[in-house]
Every structure is written in structure tokens, then in C-alpha cells.
């Protein structure tokens, strides 16, 4: 028997090449998607670290009550982040409930100016944390209000 000679059409080769191109496109798309997700995760991590450093700077300031006797702007480095603390702003003061000072619990802008007793003083604190070392451009600003007990007349 002699084999019959039919011209080959090459459809298997064409189908294999099309499948190879489709698989390559799928692989490239998955790699790009993974890279984008990695960049998003890294940005979220850097932002969270910057927020944590700014919050830590605020907590360090709050833990030192003497810093409110003569408020001033300060700079600190926490981890890899440079944190700039703006000067604390006194929003007002009111006599502590139960004290014999005038003004039954009313808020007095700029302090009461009293000479005796303890006041509840409201402060606004602002910290800005930036990442100068990694060049990521991460910058976070946190505003926080606190109320502390201080000797009367300290809110100027």
C-alpha cells in the first residue's frame, strides 16, 4: 500500500500559535495586576507608618504637660519619618466642675485669666509626618484636640 499524499493545511500549527499568544497575554495581564496590587499595598503601608509616627509625636507632646506652659513648634524624627509639630493652639479654658471659680462651666476664649484653681483647657495639636528617606512622597497631617487640667491662667 502506498500512502495517499494530501497537502497539509497546518491548522494545528495555527491553533497552537493562537493559544500560545492568548496564554502569553493572560500571563502578562496577571503579572501587571500583581504589580499594581503590590504598589497599592506598599502605599497603604507607607501611609499607615506616617500616620503612626505623627500620632506618636502627638502622644509624646501630650505626655509632657510642661510643653503646654510655653507652647512652641517642634520637629522630631520618628523612625524614618520627619514629624513637624505646629505650635499647640489653646482653644479655650473653663473652670473645673466643683471649683469655686466664677463662670459655672462656661467656656472662655483664650482662658479665664483667673489666679486660683484648676481649669480644663482645650488644645488643638497638629502634626505633619513626611518620608524624606524613601522618596515616596508620603505626607500625612493629623489634627487632634485634647483637654487637660492646668493651673488657671495658662491658656493665653
SVG drawing of the C-alpha trace seen along z (x, -y; Angstrom):
<svg xmlns="http://www.w3.org/2000/svg" viewBox="-23 -87 40 89">
<polyline fill="none" stroke="black" stroke-width="0.4" points="0.0,0.0 1.1,-3.4 0.2,-6.2 -2.0,-8.8 -0.5,-12.2 -2.7,-15.0 -1.5,-18.6 -1.1,-19.6 -3.1,-22.6 -1.2,-23.5 -4.4,-24.2 -2.9,-22.5 0.2,-24.8 -2.0,-27.9 -4.3,-26.9 -1.2,-26.2 0.2,-29.6 -3.1,-31.4 -3.3,-29.5 0.3,-30.5 -0.4,-34.1 -3.6,-34.0 -1.7,-32.4 1.1,-34.9 -1.4,-37.8 -3.0,-36.2 0.3,-35.9 1.3,-39.5 -2.1,-40.7 -1.7,-38.7 1.8,-40.0 0.8,-43.6 -2.2,-43.1 0.1,-41.7 2.5,-44.6 -0.3,-47.2 -1.7,-45.4 1.8,-45.3 2.2,-49.1 -1.2,-49.8 -0.3,-47.7 3.1,-49.5 1.5,-52.9 -1.1,-51.9 1.7,-50.7 3.7,-53.9 0.7,-56.0 -0.1,-53.9 3.5,-54.3 3.4,-58.0 0.1,-58.2 1.6,-56.2 4.7,-58.4 2.6,-61.6 0.3,-60.1 3.4,-59.0 4.8,-62.6 1.4,-63.9 1.4,-61.4 5.0,-62.4 4.0,-66.0 0.8,-65.3 2.8,-63.2 4.9,-66.2 2.5,-68.7 5.3,-71.2 5.2,-71.6 1.9,-73.5 3.3,-76.1 5.2,-77.7 3.9,-76.1 6.2,-76.1 6.5,-74.3 8.9,-71.3 10.4,-68.9 11.2,-65.2 12.4,-62.2 10.4,-59.0 11.5,-56.0 12.2,-57.1 9.7,-59.9 10.3,-63.6 7.5,-64.9 6.8,-68.7 4.6,-69.6 2.9,-73.0 2.6,-75.2 -0.3,-73.9 -3.2,-76.3 -5.3,-77.0 -8.9,-77.0 -10.2,-78.0 -10.5,-77.1 -13.3,-76.6 -13.2,-76.1 -13.1,-72.5 -16.6,-71.5 -16.8,-71.9 -14.1,-74.6 -15.1,-78.0 -14.0,-80.0 -16.5,-82.3 -18.4,-81.2 -20.2,-77.9 -18.7,-75.8 -18.8,-78.3 -16.0,-78.2 -13.9,-81.4 -11.9,-82.0 -8.2,-82.5 -8.5,-81.3 -10.2,-82.7 -7.2,-84.6 -8.0,-83.5 -5.4,-83.3 -6.5,-80.3 -7.9,-76.8 -7.6,-74.3 -9.0,-74.8 -10.0,-72.4 -8.0,-73.6 -8.8,-72.6 -5.8,-72.4 -5.6,-71.7 -2.5,-69.8 -1.3,-69.4 1.5,-67.0 2.7,-66.6 4.7,-63.5 6.8,-63.2 9.0,-60.4 12.2,-62.1 14.4,-59.0 12.4,-56.7 11.4,-59.5 7.8,-58.1 6.2,-61.5 4.3,-60.2 2.8,-63.1 0.2,-62.8 -1.3,-65.6 -3.1,-64.8 -5.2,-67.3 -6.1,-66.2 -7.9,-68.0 -7.2,-67.3 -8.5,-68.6 -6.1,-68.7 -6.3,-70.1 -3.9,-73.0 -3.5,-75.8 -5.7,-78.7 -4.5,-81.4 -2.2,-79.1 -4.3,-79.4 -3.0,-82.5"/>
</svg>
